Amino acid sequence: MIDRVDDGHLVLAAGIRLCLGAHLAGLEGQIVCSRLVRRFAYIQAAGPRSAVRP
């Protein structure tokens, strides 16, 4: 049996364990989102909003 103190979860997005690709991934996400919004500025849902899962 492994016994340890539960300090929550380990996050690799800040502090000493910062992932080396975290900043690049964030920048890529910003670029993708901004281009999608520009390209599909007039997109509309084909069905009722209640049919979309969160």
C-alpha positions as CSV (number, residue, x, y, z in Angstrom):
1,M,0.0,0.0,0.0
2,I,1.3,3.4,-0.9
3,D,0.8,6.0,1.7
4,R,1.2,9.7,1.0
5,V,-0.4,13.1,1.8
6,D,-2.9,14.2,-0.8
7,D,-1.8,17.8,-1.7
8,G,-4.1,18.0,-4.7
9,H,-3.0,17.4,-8.2
10,L,0.3,18.1,-9.9
11,V,0.2,20.9,-12.5
12,L,2.9,21.3,-15.1
13,A,1.9,24.9,-16.0
14,A,3.7,27.0,-13.4
15,G,6.5,27.0,-10.9
16,I,9.6,24.9,-11.0
17,R,7.9,22.2,-13.0
18,L,6.9,24.5,-15.9
19,C,6.5,22.6,-19.1
20,L,8.9,23.8,-21.7
21,G,6.1,23.9,-24.4
22,A,3.5,25.6,-22.3
23,H,4.1,29.1,-23.7
24,L,4.2,27.7,-27.3
25,A,1.0,25.8,-26.8
26,G,-0.7,28.9,-25.4
27,L,0.4,31.0,-28.4
28,E,-0.7,28.3,-30.8
29,G,-4.2,28.2,-29.1
30,Q,-4.5,32.0,-29.4
31,I,-3.6,31.9,-33.1
32,V,-6.0,29.0,-33.9
33,C,-8.9,30.7,-32.0
34,S,-8.4,34.1,-33.6
35,R,-8.2,32.6,-37.1
36,L,-11.3,30.4,-36.6
37,V,-13.3,33.4,-35.4
38,R,-12.2,35.5,-38.5
39,R,-12.9,32.7,-40.9
40,F,-16.2,31.6,-39.5
41,A,-17.5,35.0,-38.3
42,Y,-21.0,34.3,-39.5
43,I,-21.4,30.7,-38.4
44,Q,-24.7,29.7,-36.7
45,A,-25.9,26.6,-34.9
46,A,-28.0,24.3,-37.1
47,G,-30.2,23.1,-34.2
48,P,-31.4,24.2,-30.8
49,R,-28.9,25.3,-28.2
50,S,-30.2,22.6,-25.9
51,A,-28.8,19.9,-28.3
52,V,-25.2,21.1,-27.7
53,R,-23.4,19.3,-25.0
54,P,-21.1,21.4,-22.6
